[in-house]
Amino acid sequence: MTDSMCINSYTLVVKGLTSRLLANKGVYSLAAGYTAFIWLLYPICWGLSEGSNAITVTSEMIFYGILDLFAGPLFLFGFLFAIQGLEYDNLGFQSGKASDYMDVPARPTEKAAEAGAATS
């Protein structure tokens, strides 16, 4: 493993957890550990294929393909599932709906307007 990969993994796993801005440290630590583990497997795959020729080209392609699936789409869906319950306020975001953060009176719906006209 190269020095930069060790530094990146340390920053991701250890330094990232000390951030006071994290909304859910459990999810972050799981995602950071998962990412660091997947990153660890890439040099192992390279060592088995290019470094020592211990596995065939087909096995190398399958190994890299599985790693790419676990590092990309599977991680993304798992992470999105894990953070779906977070509130915007925890992250410092707003929803984008004006009624959520401004004192704007709600517009009456057609049925409410008809009911108001019927009672008048």
Secondary structure, DSSP 4 states (H G I P E B T S, - for coil): --HHHHHHHHIIIIIHHT-TT-S-HHHHHHHHHHHHHHHHHHHHHHIIIIIT--S-HHHHHHHHHHHHHHHTHHHHHHHHHHTTT--HHHHT---S-HHHHS--PPPPPHHHHHHHHHH-
